[in-house]
Amino acid sequence: MNGREPRVSQQNTRLTNPVKDKLRAGEVALGITVRIGRSPDIAHIAKATGHDFLFIDGQHSIFNLETIVSIAHTALAIGITPLVRVRGIDDPDVSLLLDNGVTGIIYPDIATAAQARKAVEICKFSPIGRRSVVGGYPHFHYRPVPLTESVPQLNEVCLLVCMIETVEGLNNVEEIAAVPGIDVIHLGSNDMLADMGKAGQFDDPDIVAAQDRVIKAARANGIFPGCGGNRDVERQVKAIKRGAQFVTTQTDIGFLSAAAGQWTGAVRKALGTT
């Protein structure tokens, strides 16, 4: 199998997570935010465009579970990591998504260490968390793998991302980052700026300082900092150079709209009709 997505080799049943591997190697993982894509082909597009993961947005878009699972299975097969941003800390479908092929959960608006601990309890098996066990996981192509082997591997493969999106969350980010079981602390720039009363002001010193604080907290606890909601190449590069590693580039809506608008604009300009 090409790619490094959680996979089963012909020799053994050892799973790996390529996004975690990249982050641990000090590299940058780039993700496309999926809001309107409903076909598993979105995974192929992600791969063809140099992305490492799908950020399936179940918080702001309407997906049914079967659609998400279909996308996740295609992503797994071609080396793209399928992650889902759920509706919130009380979303009831988290373990169901993880049982059926999703390899990571992104929790929006984590504001306290208690919420972060709850996220870990839901996403990770004992002794780290309290996730329920089932047999026959798609990650192993439904092969009968002993739970003594599958449970620790699935714990390792699951990427748990906590988003910091409010001033409260930022004020508690050091305690949140210290919760065992979290993999990424991800700054949601749009909501953070809105909560600061500075919506859309992406170059404001306060949002830059917030990103730096998230990076510092993550590094201090041996986990990885992320940057989201900042839909500008130059600003994203600046965040990466300051230490952000887990970065969402743009939504599928944004990519489609930009390319379509550029194309029609060029045609109309050439025809002299603009």
C-alpha positions as MATLAB code, in Angstrom:
seq = 'MNGREPRVSQQNTRLTNPVKDKLRAGEVALGITVRIGRSPDIAHIAKATGHDFLFIDGQHSIFNLETIVSIAHTALAIGITPLVRVRGIDDPDVSLLLDNGVTGIIYPDIATAAQARKAVEICKFSPIGRRSVVGGYPHFHYRPVPLTESVPQLNEVCLLVCMIETVEGLNNVEEIAAVPGIDVIHLGSNDMLADMGKAGQFDDPDIVAAQDRVIKAARANGIFPGCGGNRDVERQVKAIKRGAQFVTTQTDIGFLSAAAGQWTGAVRKALGTT';
ca = [
       0.000    0.000    0.000;
       1.301    3.441   -0.869;
       1.415    6.138    1.775;
       1.848    5.842    5.497;
      -1.746    5.940    6.717;
      -2.791    3.484    9.472;
      -2.341    0.197    7.683;
      -1.844   -3.526    8.047;
       1.224   -5.023    6.421;
       1.273   -8.458    4.883;
       3.603   -9.667    7.623;
       1.862   -8.379   10.752;
      -1.013   -6.327   12.096;
       0.963   -3.327   13.302;
      -0.838   -0.020   12.700;
       0.919    3.295   12.227;
      -0.325    6.857   11.897;
       1.594    8.876    9.289;
       0.431   12.239   10.630;
       1.758   11.354   14.067;
       4.969   10.145   12.438;
       5.341   13.449   10.608;
       4.683   15.503   13.710;
       7.140   13.474   15.777;
       9.759   13.958   13.074;
       9.280   17.726   13.348;
       7.505   17.961   10.003;
       4.335   19.829    9.067;
       1.042   18.025    8.389;
      -1.415   19.844    6.123;
      -5.141   19.171    6.079;
      -8.047   20.163    3.860;
     -11.250   21.110    5.651;
     -14.176   19.162    4.183;
     -17.518   20.950    4.330;
     -19.362   20.204    1.069;
     -17.584   17.094   -0.187;
     -19.841   14.065    0.175;
     -18.032   11.605   -2.083;
     -15.057    9.489   -1.004;
     -13.314   11.104   -3.985;
     -12.489   14.035   -1.700;
      -9.796   11.794   -0.214;
      -8.250   11.320   -3.654;
      -8.317   15.084   -4.209;
      -6.589   15.610   -0.874;
      -3.866   13.174   -1.865;
      -3.435   14.677   -5.341;
      -3.082   18.179   -3.875;
      -0.408   17.345   -1.315;
      -2.544   17.173    1.810;
      -1.891   14.755    4.648;
      -5.288   14.633    6.340;
      -8.978   15.346    5.975;
     -10.566   17.684    8.515;
     -14.186   16.557    8.081;
     -16.236   19.348    9.623;
     -19.120   17.777   11.493;
     -19.528   20.903   13.613;
     -20.552   23.336   10.884;
     -21.740   21.027    8.094;
     -24.332   18.261    7.845;
     -22.952   14.763    7.292;
     -24.557   11.423    7.941;
     -22.447    8.734    9.563;
     -22.396    6.467    6.518;
     -20.946    9.274    4.382;
     -18.177    9.965    6.875;
     -17.303    6.284    7.134;
     -17.202    5.890    3.346;
     -14.833    8.846    3.071;
     -12.734    7.490    5.938;
     -12.355    4.035    4.383;
     -11.170    5.494    1.077;
      -8.762    7.780    2.913;
      -7.329    4.856    4.861;
      -6.777    2.909    1.660;
      -4.791    5.650   -0.092;
      -2.711    7.069    2.742;
      -4.756   10.080    3.859;
      -5.667   10.431    7.534;
      -9.429   10.867    8.130;
     -10.184   13.149   11.070;
     -13.572   14.484   12.150;
     -14.347   17.702   13.967;
     -17.341   16.729   16.064;
     -20.106   18.981   17.369;
     -18.666   19.399   20.844;
     -17.447   17.629   23.941;
     -20.844   15.925   24.380;
     -21.182   14.642   20.806;
     -22.557   11.091   21.222;
     -21.068    9.697   17.990;
     -17.348    9.943   18.772;
     -16.645    6.328   19.708;
     -18.878    5.155   16.852;
     -16.791    7.143   14.369;
     -13.554    5.785   15.806;
     -14.858    2.204   15.745;
     -15.656    2.494   12.040;
     -12.513    3.868   10.454;
     -12.011    7.474   11.538;
      -8.490    7.788   12.944;
      -8.797   10.962   14.934;
     -11.202   13.350   16.605;
     -11.005   17.141   16.687;
     -12.879   18.649   19.614;
     -13.923   22.297   19.169;
     -13.900   24.869   21.973;
     -12.020   23.057   24.713;
     -11.854   25.632   27.487;
     -10.782   23.688   30.584;
      -8.571   20.810   31.612;
     -11.686   18.960   32.794;
     -13.104   19.073   29.259;
      -9.778   17.868   27.889;
      -9.776   14.923   30.308;
     -13.308   14.045   29.198;
     -12.138   14.069   25.566;
      -9.376   11.618   26.431;
     -11.784    9.374   28.320;
     -14.068    9.179   25.279;
     -11.387    8.672   22.616;
      -8.878    6.394   24.299;
      -9.191    2.897   25.717;
      -8.164    1.962   29.241;
      -5.789    2.568   30.938;
      -5.672    5.996   29.259;
      -9.410    6.495   28.864;
     -12.761    4.686   29.041;
     -13.640    3.991   25.419;
     -15.733    0.882   24.865;
     -14.178   -2.102   23.090;
     -15.646   -3.981   20.129;
     -14.318   -6.711   17.865;
     -13.639   -6.478   14.136;
     -12.133   -3.073   13.348;
     -11.848   -1.810    9.745;
      -8.367   -0.534   10.579;
      -7.297   -4.214   10.503;
      -9.494   -4.983    7.468;
     -11.808   -6.769    9.940;
      -9.211   -9.442   10.630;
      -9.609  -11.133   14.021;
      -6.869   -9.395   15.985;
      -6.580  -10.185   19.709;
      -7.653   -7.277   21.885;
      -4.295   -7.462   23.634;
      -2.839   -6.284   20.312;
      -5.622   -4.181   18.796;
      -6.468   -1.972   21.786;
      -2.990   -0.517   22.378;
      -2.479   -0.036   18.637;
      -5.787    1.775   18.221;
      -4.916    3.999   21.172;
      -1.663    4.861   19.449;
      -3.289    5.459   16.046;
      -6.058    7.737   17.378;
      -5.081   11.385   16.980;
      -6.826   13.532   19.590;
      -6.945   17.240   18.797;
      -8.243   19.867   21.227;
      -9.125   23.248   19.765;
      -8.537   26.437   21.737;
     -11.134   28.930   20.523;
     -11.890   31.270   23.412;
     -10.009   33.530   25.786;
     -11.010   31.143   28.583;
      -9.420   28.251   26.740;
      -6.299   30.291   26.046;
      -6.011   31.224   29.718;
      -6.149   27.519   30.569;
      -4.043   26.227   27.674;
      -1.081   25.219   29.825;
      -3.312   23.006   31.989;
      -5.135   21.633   28.928;
      -1.887   20.748   27.156;
      -0.702   18.877   30.252;
      -3.599   16.379   30.139;
      -2.182   12.946   29.209;
      -3.611   11.501   25.999;
      -3.920   14.708   23.981;
      -1.863   14.813   20.783;
      -2.482   18.300   19.341;
      -3.484   21.692   20.713;
      -5.029   23.563   17.783;
      -5.738   27.290   17.786;
      -9.030   28.145   16.076;
      -8.181   31.624   14.845;
     -11.657   32.637   13.641;
     -13.491   31.881   16.864;
     -10.645   33.140   19.030;
     -10.686   36.507   17.282;
     -14.470   36.674   17.551;
     -14.258   35.925   21.269;
     -11.636   38.664   21.613;
     -13.985   41.121   19.908;
     -11.634   41.329   16.932;
     -13.346   39.172   14.313;
     -11.374   38.893   11.088;
      -8.317   40.792   12.363;
      -5.823   38.017   11.616;
      -2.745   40.241   11.902;
      -3.703   41.606   15.305;
      -0.867   41.177   17.826;
      -3.215   39.388   20.238;
      -3.926   36.483   17.856;
      -0.226   36.172   17.036;
       0.520   36.077   20.764;
      -2.233   33.478   21.245;
      -0.657   31.241   18.596;
       2.733   31.602   20.256;
       1.236   30.692   23.631;
      -0.367   27.562   22.147;
       2.948   26.583   20.549;
       4.808   27.086   23.824;
       2.253   25.086   25.852;
       2.304   22.213   23.383;
       6.089   22.023   23.260;
       6.344   22.147   27.043;
       4.217   19.001   27.240;
       5.706   17.048   24.348;
       2.653   17.400   22.101;
       2.062   19.295   18.886;
       0.722   22.790   18.109;
      -1.820   23.451   15.381;
      -3.153   26.477   13.524;
      -6.592   26.669   11.935;
      -9.038   29.214   10.529;
      -6.238   31.379    9.148;
      -6.929   31.152    5.404;
      -3.883   32.945    4.061;
      -0.685   31.312    2.767;
       1.658   33.987    4.107;
       0.158   33.940    7.586;
       0.125   30.140    7.636;
       3.805   30.037    6.685;
       4.604   32.523    9.442;
       2.767   30.348   11.978;
       4.636   27.258   10.764;
       7.982   29.037   11.014;
       7.111   29.947   14.606;
       6.369   26.296   15.388;
       2.880   25.271   14.238;
       2.931   21.753   12.770;
      -0.719   20.688   12.355;
      -2.236   23.136    9.880;
      -5.520   23.287    7.968;
      -5.021   25.008    4.625;
      -8.465   25.898    3.265;
     -11.980   24.497    3.001;
     -13.177   22.600   -0.052;
     -15.636   25.484   -0.519;
     -12.789   27.985   -0.528;
     -10.675   26.017   -2.970;
     -13.555   25.434   -5.377;
     -14.778   29.026   -5.232;
     -11.310   30.509   -5.728;
     -10.450   28.297   -8.694;
     -13.865   28.736  -10.335;
     -13.810   32.479   -9.874;
     -10.291   32.762  -11.253;
     -11.253   30.731  -14.324;
     -14.447   32.615  -15.200;
     -12.740   35.897  -14.502;
      -9.950   35.035  -16.945;
     -12.432   34.022  -19.651;
     -14.487   37.190  -19.276;
     -11.376   39.347  -19.200;
     -10.144   37.745  -22.427;
     -13.536   38.404  -24.020;
     -13.575   41.968  -22.805;
     -16.788   41.452  -20.863;
     -15.524   42.246  -17.354;
];
